Amino acid sequence: MIKVATFNLFNMVLPETNYYGNRRYSRKDYEKKIDWIAYKLNEINADIVAFQEIFHLEALQEAVDRSGIYKNSKLIGANPNGQLPRVGILSRFPIVKQQIFEDFPEDSLIEIENEEDAAIYKMPFAKFSRPVLRADVMAYDNFVISNYVVHLKSKRPDLYEKEDRDNPIHVAKASARSLFIRASEATAVRSLLMETLYKKENPVIVYGDVNDTGLSVTTQIISGVPPHRRYPIDVKKKLWDILLYHVKDIQARKSYQDVYYTYIHNGHCDNLDQIMVSQELVSENPRHLGKVGYVSVYNDHLIDSTISNEKEKPWKSDHGLVSATIELLLDKIEKIS
């Protein structure tokens, strides 16, 4: 049995260090943040933790060390430099391969054809706003799990300098711009995933803050859409091979309880933080090598500011955390290893 999790840290920055202009943590708030993260890591006690919003990897390493439960583990990041948030991953298992993707794969660049002059234009998005991290871990003898950590563009309107945030048309265009970027990033992630999904037997797990719900178009671009039940079986098998499955949905089929939300904005609860697994970890697949067990969402620290007078604590995350247990079927794994 292994446990995986995703954790948006909400600006993991060293103390007395400016970020996003003149924002900074005091030494006191920084220590509280380190303590809180260490407490959450202990509470979850996951073997693999994907992180988002790392500015300084050494700050996160301090929290990991303070937890006291990851003494022989490895923490890596997607080149955090203190300027912008990056992703990272913590693993108790050996990391046998790691890659950082800043540019979109060439085959994922989106083109739009102009019908009048038959010209073809590429959308002007070719880089991830936050680089994607791939980490392959050796979870068992010669058994590798490929992990991808993502943090897609937020829904926050992407206003240009000449645009006015009080102008509704400017805000609408800026929101559409953010959507274009997020959709382009999702397409690029989908392209990256094909290397490890297509005609492969080792599991793939995608974690992160995708800044959209599980049923949104952008999220489904990453996961793929399940085939219609009337499709021929040979067509279904080809599509199943490259699909990802939300642990939220796997849990929902087993339990009547549904309290899956990881973010609150203007009184609305959303599930922006996702863990998705390939068919090798889905029990409905006859050839599965493991299966998702219990899924937990740690969201008690989130506050609905539209109905509460309680203030959000700057050292806590503004996202909920998600974890999932995975039971590996060692008898099957040994046969393919």
VEXMISE-216967 format. One line per 3 residues: number of its first residue (from 1); their letters; for each residue x, y, z of N, C-alpha, C, O. Coordinates in steps of 0.1 Angstrom, whole numbers, always signed. Each point is the difference from the previous one (the first is absolute). Layout:
BEGIN
NUM> a> X/Y/Z/X/Y/Z/X/Y/Z/X/Y/Z ~ ...;
***
This chain:
BEGIN
1> mik> +8/-12/+0/-8/+12/+0/+9/+12/+0/+9/+2/+8 ~ -12/+8/-17/+7/+12/+0/-10/+11/+0/-12/-2/-2 ~ +17/+14/+6/-9/+12/+1/+6/+12/-8/+12/+2/+1;
4> vat> -20/+4/-9/+4/+12/-8/-9/+12/+4/-11/-2/+5 ~ +17/+14/-7/-8/+12/+3/+5/+12/-8/+11/+0/-6 ~ -20/+10/+5/+3/+13/-6/-2/+11/+9/-10/+0/+8;
7> fnl> +19/+10/-7/+0/+10/+10/+4/+13/-6/+12/+2/-3 ~ -21/+7/+1/+3/+14/-4/+4/+8/+13/-8/+2/+9 ~ +20/+2/-9/+6/+6/+13/-4/+14/+2/+1/+5/+11;
10> fnm> -6/+2/-21/-3/+15/+1/+12/+8/+3/+2/+4/+12 ~ +6/-2/-22/+12/+9/+1/+10/-5/+10/+1/+6/+11 ~ +7/-16/-14/+11/-5/+8/+12/+9/-2/+8/-3/-9;
13> vlp> -7/+13/+18/+11/+10/-2/+8/+1/+13/-6/-1/+11 ~ +18/+4/-12/+9/+2/+11/-4/+13/+7/-7/+9/-6 ~ +10/-8/+19/-5/+12/+8/+7/+13/-4/+12/+0/-5;
16> etn> -18/+11/+7/+5/+13/-3/+5/+1/-15/+10/+7/-3 ~ -17/-14/-6/+4/+0/-14/-12/+4/-8/-11/-6/+1 ~ +12/+16/-9/-11/+5/-8/-4/-10/-11/+8/-6/-6;
19> yyg> -21/+6/+4/-5/-8/-12/-13/+7/-4/-7/+7/+8 ~ +4/-8/-21/-12/+7/-6/+0/+14/+5/-9/+6/+5 ~ +20/+1/-8/+2/+14/+3/+5/+2/+14/+12/-3/+3;
22> nrr> -20/+8/+7/+5/+2/+13/-6/-9/+11/+1/+3/+12 ~ -7/-14/-17/-5/-10/+10/+12/-7/+7/+11/-2/-7 ~ -12/-2/+19/+10/-7/+7/-5/-6/+13/-10/+5/+6;
25> ysr> +17/-16/-1/-3/-6/+12/+9/+6/+11/+12/+1/-2 ~ -18/+2/+13/+9/+3/+12/+6/-13/+5/-5/-11/-4 ~ +15/+12/+12/+6/-12/+5/-10/-8/+8/+0/-12/+0;
28> kdy> -9/+19/+8/-10/-6/+8/-10/-8/-9/-3/-12/+3 ~ -2/+18/-13/-9/-6/-9/+6/-12/-8/-6/-10/-2 ~ +19/+12/-1/+7/-11/-7/+1/-12/+9/-2/-11/-5;
31> ekk> +6/+13/+17/+1/-11/+9/-14/-7/+2/+0/-13/+1 ~ -10/+20/+0/-14/-6/+1/-3/-8/-13/-6/-10/+1 ~ +10/+15/-12/-2/-7/-13/+8/-13/-1/-6/-10/-4;
34> idw> +18/+11/+9/+8/-13/+0/-6/-10/+9/-1/-12/-3 ~ -3/+17/+15/-7/-9/+10/-13/-6/-6/-2/-12/+2 ~ -6/+20/-9/-13/-5/-5/+3/-10/-11/-7/-10/-1;
37> iay> +16/+13/-8/+3/-10/-11/+5/-13/+6/-4/-10/-5 ~ +13/+11/+14/+5/-12/+7/-11/-8/+6/+0/-12/+0 ~ -9/+19/+7/-12/-7/+6/-8/-7/-10/-4/-11/+2;
40> kln> +1/+18/-13/-8/-6/-11/+7/-12/-6/-6/-10/-4 ~ +19/+11/+2/+7/-11/-6/-1/-12/+9/-1/-12/-4 ~ +2/+14/+17/-2/-11/+10/-14/-6/+0/-2/-12/+0;
43> ein> -8/+21/-2/-14/-4/+0/-2/-9/-12/-7/-10/+1 ~ +12/+14/-12/-2/-8/-13/+8/-12/+0/-4/-11/-3 ~ +17/+13/+6/+10/-11/+0/+0/-8/-13/-1/-12/+0;
46> adi> +2/+20/-11/+0/-7/-13/+15/-3/-4/+9/+6/+4 ~ -8/-16/-13/+13/-5/-5/+5/+9/-11/+12/+2/-2 ~ -22/+4/-6/+3/+9/-11/-8/+12/+2/-13/-1/+1;
49> vaf> +19/+13/+0/-8/+12/+1/+4/+10/-11/+12/+3/-2 ~ -22/+1/-6/+2/+10/-11/-3/+14/+6/-10/+2/+7 ~ +19/+8/-10/-2/+13/+6/-1/+10/-11/+5/-1/-11;
52> qei> -13/+12/+14/-1/+11/-9/+3/+13/+8/-1/+0/+13 ~ +5/+10/-20/+3/+14/+6/+13/+0/+9/+0/+5/+11 ~ +11/-11/-17/+13/+1/+7/+8/+11/-6/+2/+0/-12;
55> fhl> +1/+10/+20/+9/+10/-4/+15/-3/+4/+9/+2/-8 ~ -8/-8/+20/+14/-4/+5/-1/-14/+5/-7/-3/+9 ~ +14/-6/-16/+0/-14/+4/+6/-2/+14/-5/-9/+7;
58> eal> +14/+17/-3/+6/-1/+13/-10/+2/+11/+1/-5/+11 ~ -11/+14/-14/-10/+2/+10/-9/-12/+2/-3/-4/+11 ~ -1/-2/-22/-8/-13/+0/+8/-11/+7/-5/-8/+8;
61> qea> +18/+7/-11/+9/-10/+6/+0/+2/+15/+0/-10/+7 ~ +0/+22/-2/-1/+2/+14/-12/-6/+7/+0/-6/+10 ~ -12/+8/-17/-12/-5/+5/+0/-15/-1/-5/-7/+9;
64> vdr> +10/+1/-20/+1/-14/-1/+9/-6/+11/-4/-10/+6 ~ +15/+16/-3/+9/-4/+11/-7/+1/+13/+1/-9/+9 ~ -8/+19/-7/-7/+2/+13/-11/-10/+2/-3/-3/+12;
67> sgi> -3/-2/-22/-10/-11/+1/+5/-12/+7/-7/-7/+8 ~ +20/+4/-10/+7/-11/+6/-3/-14/-6/+4/-10/+6 ~ -12/+10/-17/-4/-14/-5/+5/-2/-14/-3/-10/-6;
70> ykn> +12/+19/+1/+6/-2/-13/+15/+0/+0/+6/+7/-9 ~ +0/-14/+18/+15/+1/+2/+7/-6/-11/+11/+4/-3 ~ -16/-14/-4/+7/-6/-11/-7/+2/-13/+1/-8/-10;
73> skl> -8/+20/+9/-7/+3/-12/+7/+10/-9/+10/+6/+4 ~ -15/-4/-16/+6/+9/-10/-10/+11/-3/-12/-4/-4 ~ +16/+16/+4/-9/+11/-4/+7/+7/-12/+11/+4/+1;
76> iga> -19/-2/-12/+6/+7/-11/-11/+10/-5/-12/-1/+3 ~ +17/+11/-10/-9/+10/-5/+3/+3/-15/+10/-3/-5 ~ -19/+10/-1/+1/+4/-14/+7/+14/-1/-5/+10/-5;
79> npn> +18/-10/+10/+8/+12/+0/-6/+12/+6/+0/+11/-7 ~ -5/-12/+19/-5/+13/+7/+12/+10/+2/+11/-4/+4 ~ -14/+16/-7/+10/+10/+0/-3/+12/+9/+7/+10/+0;
82> gql> -18/-11/+7/-4/+11/+9/-8/+11/-7/-6/+9/+7 ~ +4/-10/-20/-7/+11/-7/-14/-4/-3/-9/+9/+1 ~ +6/-21/-5/-13/-5/-3/-2/-14/+6/+9/-7/+3;
85> prv> -22/+4/-1/-3/-13/+6/+3/-12/-9/-2/+1/-12 ~ +7/-12/+18/+4/-12/-8/-6/-12/+7/-5/+1/+12 ~ +6/-12/-18/-5/-13/+5/+12/-8/+5/+11/+3/-3;
88> gil> -15/-13/+11/+11/-9/+5/-7/-13/+5/-12/-2/-1 ~ +21/-8/+5/-5/-13/+4/+9/-5/+11/+12/+2/+0 ~ -18/-9/+10/+7/-6/+11/-3/-15/-1/-12/-4/-2;
91> srf> +22/-5/+3/-2/-14/-2/+8/-8/+10/+12/+3/+2 ~ -18/-13/+5/+7/-9/+8/+6/-11/-9/+9/-7/+5 ~ -13/+6/-17/+5/-10/-9/+12/+7/-8/+0/+12/-2;
94> piv> +9/-20/-3/+11/+5/-9/-6/+7/-12/-8/-6/-7 ~ +13/+18/+3/-4/+6/-12/+11/-4/-10/+11/+4/+0 ~ -16/-11/-10/+10/-6/-10/+0/+9/-13/+10/-2/-8;
97> kqq> -19/+11/+6/+0/+9/-11/-7/+12/+3/-11/+0/+6 ~ +16/+12/-10/-7/+12/+2/+2/+9/-12/+11/+1/-6 ~ -22/+6/+2/+0/+9/-11/-8/+13/+3/-10/-1/+7;
100> ife> +15/+12/-12/-7/+13/+1/-4/+4/-14/+8/+1/-9 ~ -21/+3/+8/-5/+4/-14/-4/+15/+1/-10/+3/+7 ~ +17/+5/-13/-4/+14/-1/-7/+4/-13/-9/+8/+0;
103> dfp> +13/-14/-11/-6/+3/-13/-10/-11/-4/+1/-12/+4 ~ -11/+16/-11/-10/-9/-5/+6/-10/-10/+9/+5/-8 ~ -13/-17/+7/+5/-9/-11/-5/+6/-13/-11/+6/-1;
106> eds> +19/-8/-9/-4/+6/-13/-13/-4/-5/-8/+7/-6 ~ +5/-20/+8/-13/-5/-5/-12/+4/+7/-12/-3/-4 ~ +14/+11/+15/-12/+4/+8/-3/+15/-3/-10/+5/+5;
109> lie> +18/+2/-13/-3/+14/-3/-13/+1/-8/-2/-7/-10 ~ -7/+15/+14/-13/+1/-6/+0/+10/-11/+5/+11/+0 ~ -11/-16/-11/-1/+8/-12/-15/+4/-3/-9/-8/+3;
112> ien> +7/+19/-9/-13/+5/-4/+1/+4/-15/+9/+8/-4 ~ -18/-13/-4/+0/+3/-14/-10/+11/-3/-11/+1/+5 ~ +16/+9/-13/-8/+11/-5/-6/-4/-13/+6/-2/-10;
115> eed> -20/+0/+10/-7/-6/-12/+1/+10/-12/+0/-5/-11 ~ +1/+18/+14/+0/+9/-12/+13/-1/-8/-1/+0/-13 ~ +12/+0/+19/+13/-1/-8/+7/-13/+2/+12/-1/-5;
118> aai> -18/-9/+12/+6/-13/+2/+13/+0/+7/+7/-9/+0 ~ -5/+20/+7/+12/+1/+8/-2/-7/+14/-11/-1/+5 ~ +22/-5/+0/+0/-7/+12/+8/+7/+11/+12/+3/-3;
121> ykm> -18/+0/+14/+7/+8/+10/+2/-9/+13/-9/-7/+3 ~ +20/+8/+3/+2/-7/+13/-3/+10/+11/+3/+11/+0 ~ -10/-17/+10/-3/+9/+12/+13/+4/+7/+9/-8/+0;
124> pfa> -9/+20/+5/+13/+5/+5/+4/-5/+14/+5/+7/+9 ~ -8/-20/-6/+3/-6/+13/+9/-12/-3/-5/-10/-6 ~ +17/+10/+11/+9/-12/-2/+8/-4/+12/+9/-8/-1;
127> kfs> -11/+15/+12/+7/-3/+12/-10/-2/+12/-10/+7/+0 ~ +14/-16/+9/-8/-1/+12/+2/+12/+10/+11/+5/+1 ~ -22/+0/+4/+1/+11/+10/+8/-5/+12/+7/+8/+7;
130> rpv> -9/-21/-3/+8/-6/+10/+5/-14/-6/-8/-8/-3 ~ +21/+6/+2/+5/-12/-6/-6/-13/+6/-3/+0/+12 ~ +1/-10/-20/-5/-13/+4/+12/-8/+5/+11/+0/-6;
133> lra> -13/-8/+16/+10/-9/+6/-4/-14/-2/-11/-4/+4 ~ +20/-4/-10/-2/-15/+0/+10/-7/+9/+12/+3/-1 ~ -16/-12/+9/+9/-7/+9/-5/-15/+0/-11/-3/+4;
136> dvm> +20/-5/-9/-3/-15/+0/+6/-6/+13/+12/+2/+2 ~ -20/-9/+5/+5/-6/+13/-1/-15/-1/-9/-6/-6 ~ +19/+0/+13/+0/-15/+1/-8/-4/+12/+6/+0/+11;
139> ayd> -19/-3/-13/-8/-3/+11/+1/-14/+5/-4/-3/+11 ~ +10/-6/-19/+2/-14/+3/+11/-5/-9/+4/+7/-10 ~ +1/-19/+12/+11/-5/-8/-3/+1/-15/-9/-6/-5;
142> nfv> +16/+15/-2/-1/+2/-15/-14/+4/-4/-4/-2/-11 ~ -4/+8/+21/-13/+5/-3/+0/+15/+2/+1/+5/+11 ~ -3/+2/-23/+1/+14/+0/-14/+7/-1/-8/-5/-8;
145> isn> +6/+15/+16/-12/+9/-2/+4/+13/-5/+9/+7/+6 ~ -14/-2/-17/+3/+13/-6/-10/+10/+6/-12/-1/-1 ~ +18/+11/+8/-8/+11/+6/+2/+13/-7/+11/+4/-3;
148> yvv> -22/+3/+0/+1/+13/-6/-7/+10/+9/-11/-2/+5 ~ +18/+13/-2/-5/+10/+9/-2/+13/-9/+9/+5/-7 ~ -22/+0/+8/-4/+11/-9/-6/+11/+9/-5/-2/+10;
151> hlk> +6/+14/-15/-7/+12/+6/-4/+9/-12/+8/+8/-5 ~ -20/-10/+0/-4/+8/-12/-4/+14/+4/-2/+4/+11 ~ +1/+4/-22/-3/+14/+1/-14/+2/+8/-9/-7/-3;
154> skr> +9/+16/+12/-12/+3/+8/-11/+6/-8/+2/+5/-12 ~ -14/-4/+18/-11/+7/-7/+1/+15/+2/-8/+7/-6 ~ +17/-2/+14/+2/+14/+2/+2/+7/-14/+8/-4/-8;
157> pdl> -16/+15/+5/+1/+7/-12/+14/+4/-3/+7/+6/+8 ~ -2/-9/-20/+14/+3/-4/-1/+14/-7/+0/+1/-12 ~ +0/+10/+20/-1/+13/-5/+13/+5/-6/+11/-1/+6;
160> yek> -12/+7/-18/+12/+7/-5/+1/+14/+7/-9/+5/+6 ~ +21/+1/-8/+3/+13/+7/-10/+11/-4/-3/+8/+8 ~ -1/-9/-21/-9/+11/-5/-14/-2/+4/-9/+8/-3;
163> edr> +6/-20/+9/-14/-3/+3/-4/+4/+14/+8/+1/+9 ~ -21/+2/-7/-5/+5/+12/-8/-11/+7/-10/-5/-6 ~ +13/+2/+19/-7/-11/+6/-15/+4/+4/-8/-8/+4;
166> dnp> +5/+21/-5/-14/+5/+2/-8/+0/-13/-12/+3/+1 ~ +19/-6/-12/-7/-1/-13/-5/-14/-2/+8/-9/-2 ~ -21/+7/+2/-5/-14/-2/+4/-7/-12/+2/-12/+0;
169> ihv> +0/+19/-11/+4/-6/-13/+15/-4/+1/+4/-11/-4 ~ +4/+19/+11/+14/-3/+2/+1/-12/+8/+8/-9/-2 ~ -16/+8/+13/+1/-12/+9/-5/-12/-7/+6/-11/+2;
172> aka> -16/+12/-11/-5/-12/-7/+11/-5/-9/+3/-12/-1 ~ +4/+21/-6/+11/-4/-9/+11/-6/+8/+6/-10/-5 ~ -3/+16/+16/+11/-5/+8/-3/-14/+6/+9/-9/+1;
175> sar> -22/+7/+2/-4/-14/+5/+1/-10/-11/+4/-11/+2 ~ -8/+15/-14/+1/-9/-12/+15/-3/-3/+3/-11/-3 ~ +5/+21/+5/+15/-2/-2/+5/-11/+10/+8/-8/-4;
178> slf> -12/+9/+16/+4/-10/+10/-5/-14/-4/+8/-10/+2 ~ -20/+10/-7/-5/-13/-4/+7/-6/-12/+3/-12/-1 ~ +1/+21/-9/+8/-5/-11/+13/-6/+4/+4/-10/-4;
181> ira> +3/+17/+14/+12/-4/+5/-1/-14/+7/+8/-9/-3 ~ -18/+8/+11/-2/-12/+8/-3/-12/-10/+4/-11/+2 ~ -13/+14/-12/-3/-11/-9/+12/-4/-8/+2/-12/-3;
184> sea> +7/+22/-1/+12/-3/-7/+9/-9/+8/+6/-9/-4 ~ -5/+13/+17/+9/-8/+9/-5/-14/+2/+7/-10/+0 ~ -21/+9/+1/-6/-14/+2/+3/-8/-12/+3/-12/+1;
187> tav> -3/+18/-13/+3/-8/-12/+15/-4/+0/+3/-11/-5 ~ +5/+20/+9/+15/-4/+1/+2/-11/+10/+8/-9/-3 ~ -15/+9/+14/+2/-10/+10/-5/-14/-6/+6/-10/+2;
190> rsl> -17/+11/-9/-5/-12/-7/+10/-6/-9/+2/-12/-1 ~ +5/+20/-6/+10/-4/-10/+12/-7/+8/+4/-10/-4 ~ +0/+16/+15/+11/-6/+8/-4/-13/+5/+8/-9/+1;
193> lme> -21/+7/+3/-4/-12/+6/+0/-12/-9/+1/-12/+4 ~ -2/+15/-17/-1/-11/-10/+13/-9/+1/-1/-12/-3 ~ +12/+18/+7/+12/-8/+0/-1/-11/+10/+6/-11/-2;
196> tly> -13/+13/+13/-1/-10/+11/-13/-7/+0/-1/-11/+7 ~ -9/+16/-14/-13/-7/+0/-2/-10/-11/-4/-11/+2 ~ +8/+15/-14/-3/-8/-12/+8/-13/-1/+12/+0/+0;
199> kke> -20/-11/+0/+6/-14/+0/+11/-2/+10/+10/-7/-2 ~ -12/+12/+14/+8/-2/+11/-7/-7/+12/-13/+2/+1 ~ +20/-9/+7/-7/-8/+11/+3/+6/+14/-7/-4/+9;
202> npv> +17/+13/-8/+2/+6/+13/-9/+11/+3/-4/+8/-9 ~ +0/-6/+21/-11/+10/+4/+6/+14/-2/+12/+3/+0 ~ -22/+6/-3/+3/+14/-1/-10/+7/+10/-12/-3/+0;
205> ivy> +18/+13/+7/-9/+8/+9/+3/+15/-3/+12/+4/-1 ~ -23/+3/+0/+1/+15/-2/-5/+7/+12/-11/-3/+4 ~ +18/+12/+1/-4/+8/+12/+0/+15/-3/+8/+4/-8;
208> gdv> -16/+3/+16/+2/+14/+0/-12/+9/+0/-11/-5/+0 ~ +14/+18/+0/-10/+10/+0/-3/+3/-15/+8/+7/-6 ~ -19/-12/+1/-3/+2/-14/-8/+12/-2/-4/+4/-12;
211> ndt> +0/+2/+23/-8/+13/-1/-13/-1/-7/-5/+9/-7 ~ -1/-21/+7/-13/-3/-6/-5/-13/+6/+7/-8/+6 ~ -20/+6/-7/-7/-12/+5/+3/-12/-8/+5/+1/-11;
214> gls> -8/-13/+16/+2/-12/-6/-7/-2/-14/+5/-7/-8 ~ -17/+14/+7/-8/-2/-12/+2/+12/-10/-6/+0/-10 ~ +15/+9/+13/+3/+11/-9/+7/-5/-12/+6/-11/-1;
217> vtt> -7/+19/-10/+6/-4/-13/+15/-1/+2/+6/-9/-5 ~ +0/+19/+12/+15/+0/+1/+5/-12/+8/+10/-6/-4 ~ -17/+2/+14/+4/-12/+8/-2/-13/-8/+8/-9/+0;
220> qii> -19/+9/-8/-3/-12/-8/+10/-1/-12/+2/-11/-5 ~ +4/+22/+1/+10/-1/-10/+12/-8/+5/+6/-8/-7 ~ -3/+10/+20/+11/-7/+6/-3/-15/+2/+7/-9/-4;
223> sgv> -19/+7/+9/-4/-14/+4/-5/-8/-12/+2/-12/-1 ~ -7/+19/-9/-7/-7/-11/-15/-3/+4/-3/+0/+12 ~ -5/-3/-22/-14/-3/+3/-3/-14/-2/+4/-6/-10;
226> pph> -11/-1/+20/-2/-14/-2/-9/-3/-12/-8/+8/-4 ~ +11/-20/-3/-8/-3/-12/-14/-3/+3/-4/-4/+11 ~ -5/+7/-21/-14/-3/+1/-2/-15/+2/+8/-8/-6;
229> rry> -18/+4/+14/-2/-14/+3/-3/-8/-13/+2/-13/+0 ~ -7/+19/-11/-3/-8/-12/+12/-1/-9/-2/-6/-11 ~ +13/+12/+14/+12/-2/-9/+4/-14/+0/-2/-7/+9;
232> pid> +8/+3/-21/+5/-14/-1/+11/-2/+11/+7/+9/+3 ~ -5/-21/+2/+9/-3/+11/+14/+3/-4/+8/+5/+8 ~ -4/-7/-21/+14/+3/-4/+3/+15/+0/+11/+4/+3;
235> vkk> -22/+4/-6/+2/+15/+1/+1/+4/+15/+8/+8/+3 ~ -17/-14/+5/+1/+3/+15/+13/-3/+6/+6/+8/+7 ~ +0/-19/-11/+13/-4/+6/+11/+10/-4/+8/+3/+9;
238> klw> -8/+2/-21/+10/+10/-4/-2/+13/+8/+10/+6/+4 ~ -23/-2/-1/-2/+12/+8/+3/-2/+14/+5/+9/+7 ~ -9/-21/-1/+3/-2/+14/+15/+0/+3/+4/+4/+10;
241> dil> +4/-7/-20/+15/-1/+1/+5/+14/+3/+11/+1/+6 ~ -17/+9/-11/+5/+14/+2/-8/+9/+8/+1/+12/+0 ~ -11/-18/+8/-8/+8/+9/+6/+1/+14/+8/-8/+4;
244> lyh> -12/+19/+3/+3/+1/+14/-13/+1/+7/-10/+4/-5 ~ +10/-9/+18/-12/-1/+7/+1/+8/+13/+10/-2/+7 ~ -19/+10/-3/+0/+8/+12/-2/-8/+12/-10/-8/+0;
247> vkd> +19/+9/+10/-3/-8/+12/-13/+4/+7/-6/-7/+7 ~ +2/+20/-9/-13/+5/+5/-11/-9/-5/-9/-4/+7 ~ +9/+1/-20/-11/-8/-6/+1/-14/+4/-10/-7/+2;
250> iqa> +22/+1/+0/+2/-13/+5/-6/-2/+14/-7/-9/+3 ~ +9/+19/+5/-5/+1/+14/-15/+1/-1/-7/-7/+8 ~ +2/+15/-17/-15/+3/+0/-8/-13/-3/-11/-1/+4;
253> rks> +17/-8/-12/-7/-12/-3/-1/-10/+12/-7/-9/-1 ~ +15/+12/+11/+0/-9/+12/-7/+6/+12/-4/-7/+9 ~ +2/+20/-9/-5/+7/+12/-11/+9/-3/+0/+7/-11;
256> yqd> -10/-6/+20/-11/+10/-2/+4/+14/+4/-6/+10/-4 ~ +17/-9/+11/+5/+13/+5/+8/+7/-11/+9/-6/-6 ~ -12/+19/+4/+8/+8/-9/+3/+14/+6/-9/+8/-1;
259> vyy> +20/-7/+6/+4/+13/+6/+13/+5/-7/+9/+6/+6 ~ -8/-9/-19/+13/+3/-7/+0/+14/-5/-6/+3/-11 ~ +12/+6/+18/+3/+13/-4/+13/+5/+5/+3/-4/+12;
262> tyi> +5/+11/-19/+13/+4/+4/+3/+15/-1/+11/+4/+2 ~ -22/+3/-5/+2/+15/-1/-14/+6/+1/-10/-5/-4 ~ +10/+17/+11/-12/+8/+1/+2/+14/-5/+9/+7/+4;
265> hng> -17/-3/-14/+1/+13/-6/-14/+6/-1/-9/-5/-6 ~ +8/+17/+12/-13/+7/+0/-12/-9/+4/-11/+0/-6 ~ +14/-8/+16/-11/-9/+5/-2/-13/-7/-8/-8/+4;
268> hcd> +15/+6/-15/-2/-12/-8/+12/-10/+3/+12/+4/+0 ~ -16/-17/+3/+10/-10/+2/+4/-7/-13/-9/-4/-7 ~ +22/+4/+4/+5/-7/-12/+10/-10/+3/+6/+0/+10;
271> nld> -5/-10/-19/+11/-10/+1/+10/+3/-11/+0/-6/-11 ~ +10/+14/+15/+10/+4/-10/+13/-9/+1/+8/+0/-10 ~ -7/-7/+21/+12/-8/+2/-3/-15/-3/-10/-6/+6;
274> qim> +17/+0/-15/-4/-13/-5/+12/-10/+1/+11/+3/+0 ~ -15/-16/+2/+9/-11/-2/-7/-9/-11/-11/-4/+2 ~ +18/+1/-12/-5/-8/-11/+9/-12/-2/+12/+2/+0;
277> vsq> -17/-14/-2/+8/-12/-2/-3/-7/-13/-11/+2/-6 ~ +20/-9/+1/-2/-8/-13/-7/-13/+3/-2/-3/+12 ~ -2/-4/-22/-8/-12/+2/+7/-11/+7/-7/-9/+5;
280> elv> +20/+9/-3/+7/-10/+7/-4/+1/+15/+3/-10/+7 ~ -9/+21/-3/-3/+1/+15/-15/+1/+2/-5/+5/+10 ~ -3/-10/-20/-15/+0/+0/-5/-14/+0/+3/-8/-9;
283> sen> -10/+4/+20/-4/-14/+2/-9/-5/-11/+0/-12/-2 ~ -7/+20/-5/-9/-4/-11/+8/-6/-12/-5/-7/-9 ~ +18/+11/+8/+9/-5/-10/+4/-14/+3/+7/-2/+11;
286> prh> -10/-8/-19/+3/-14/+4/+15/-3/+2/+4/-9/+7 ~ +5/+18/-13/+14/-2/+1/+6/+11/+10/+12/+3/-1 ~ -20/+2/+10/+6/+10/+9/+10/-6/+9/+0/-11/+4;
289> lgk> +10/+20/-1/+11/-4/+9/-1/+6/+14/+8/-3/+9 ~ -18/+10/-7/-3/+6/+13/-14/+7/-1/-6/+0/-10 ~ +2/+5/+22/-13/+6/+0/-1/+11/+10/+5/-1/+11;
292> vgy> -12/+12/-15/-2/+11/+10/-9/-5/+11/-11/-5/-2 ~ +15/+8/+14/-8/-3/+12/-7/+12/+5/-10/+4/-6 ~ +14/+1/+17/-7/+11/+7/+5/+14/-4/+13/+1/-1;
295> vsv> -21/+8/-3/+3/+13/-3/-4/+10/+11/-11/+0/+4 ~ +21/+8/+0/-3/+10/+11/+2/+14/-5/+9/+3/-8 ~ -17/+6/+12/+1/+14/-3/+1/+8/+13/-8/-1/+9;
298> ynd> +19/+8/-7/+3/+8/+12/-3/+14/-3/+8/+8/-4 ~ -20/-4/+8/-5/+14/-4/-6/+7/+12/-6/+11/-2 ~ +8/-16/+14/-6/+7/+12/+5/+14/+2/-6/+8/+7;
301> hli> +18/-5/-12/+6/+13/+3/-5/+11/-10/+3/+11/+2 ~ -11/-15/-12/-5/+9/-10/-11/+8/+7/-8/-5/+7 ~ +7/+18/-11/-10/+9/+6/-8/+6/-11/+5/+5/-10;
304> dst> -18/-5/+11/-9/+7/-9/-2/+14/+5/-7/+3/+9 ~ +15/+7/-15/+0/+13/+5/-13/+8/-2/-2/+11/+5 ~ -7/-17/-13/-13/+7/-3/-9/-2/+12/-10/+8/+1;
307> isn> +12/-18/+8/-9/-2/+11/+7/+0/+13/-6/-2/+11 ~ +19/+3/-11/+8/-1/+13/+8/+12/+2/+5/+6/-9 ~ -4/-2/+21/+8/+12/+4/+14/-4/+4/+9/+8/+2;
310> eke> -6/-21/-2/+13/-5/+3/+9/+3/-12/-3/-2/-11 ~ +15/+7/+15/+10/+3/-10/+9/-12/-4/+3/-8/+8 ~ +0/+8/-21/+9/-11/-4/+14/+2/+6/+5/+12/+0;
313> kpw> +1/-22/+4/+14/+1/+5/+10/-1/-11/-1/-9/-8 ~ +10/+19/+7/+9/+1/-11/+10/-12/-1/+6/-2/-10 ~ -4/-5/+21/+9/-12/+0/-7/-13/-4/+7/-10/-2;
316> ksd> -20/+10/+0/-7/-12/-4/-2/+1/-15/+0/+11/-6 ~ -2/-23/+0/-3/+0/-15/-14/+5/-2/-9/-2/+8 ~ +7/+8/-20/-14/+3/-4/-6/-11/-8/-11/+2/-6;
319> hgl> +17/-13/+5/-5/-12/-7/-1/-12/+10/+7/-1/+10 ~ -16/-8/-13/-1/-12/+8/+10/-10/-6/+5/+2/-11 ~ -1/-12/+19/+9/-10/-4/-8/-13/-4/-10/-3/+6;
322> vsa> +15/-4/-15/-6/-13/-4/+10/-11/+1/+12/+1/-4 ~ -16/-13/+9/+8/-11/+1/-8/-13/-5/-12/+0/+1 ~ +19/-10/-5/-6/-12/-4/+9/-12/+3/+12/+1/-3;
325> tie> -18/-11/+8/+8/-13/+3/-1/-8/-13/-10/+0/-7 ~ +21/-7/+4/+0/-9/-12/+6/-14/+5/+11/-1/+5 ~ -19/-9/-7/+4/-14/+3/+6/-6/-12/-6/-2/-10;
328> lll> +19/+0/+11/+7/-7/-11/-2/-15/+0/+1/-6/+11 ~ -3/+0/-22/-2/-15/+0/+13/-6/-4/+4/-2/-11 ~ +4/-2/+22/+14/-4/-2/+1/-12/-8/+10/-2/-7;
331> dki> -20/-7/+8/+1/-13/-8/+0/+3/-15/+8/-6/-8 ~ -16/+16/+4/-1/+3/-14/+13/+8/-4/+5/-2/-11 ~ -1/+11/+19/+12/+8/-2/+12/-8/-2/+9/+2/-9;
334> eki> -7/-12/+17/+12/-9/-1/+0/-8/-13/+11/-3/-5 ~ -22/+1/-1/-1/-8/-13/+5/+9/-11/+5/-5/-10 ~ -7/+18/+10/+4/+9/-11/+14/+6/+3/+6/+6/-9;
337> s> -1/-7/+21/+13/+7/+4/+11/-8/-6/+12/+4/+2;
***
